[in-house]
């Protein structure tokens, strides 16, 4: 208990700056040279900095490439669904510089979608759609249209 009281009081007195307990001198400050602070020689530190800059440039290039690939996908989807173009996507593709294309997995997905759409556009695809149609609803719609046309003709024609 006495030790606890002594520790708490001495810390409070040190914080007040009244000199209770020896003040620690800070003569041994951190060196001004960052290489010495990191524990390296000047050449090692410069080489380390060069590596860090190169790695950052590689990461930035990879990130720009991924952004351009995503923009390319968005452009492709906008063309497919006839949506308005985006200047931001075109700028991202131009900033990447290299020949940007869709990633392989996305190319496979697009190819599958195109095959499905081609199947739907073919005659066999249309025949399958006919099987899925509700014939009763079509008959009702045709009869309603026919009666409307008949009534309109009766109103306009005095002979009928």
Secondary structure by P-SEA (a helix, b strand, c coil): caaaaaaaaaaaaaaacccccbbbbccccccccccccccccaaaaaaaaaaaaaaaaaaaaaaaaaaaaaaaaaaaaaaaacccccaaaaaaaaaacccccccaaaaaaaaaaaaaaaaaacaaaaaaaaaaccaaaaaaaaaaaaaaaaaaaaaacccc
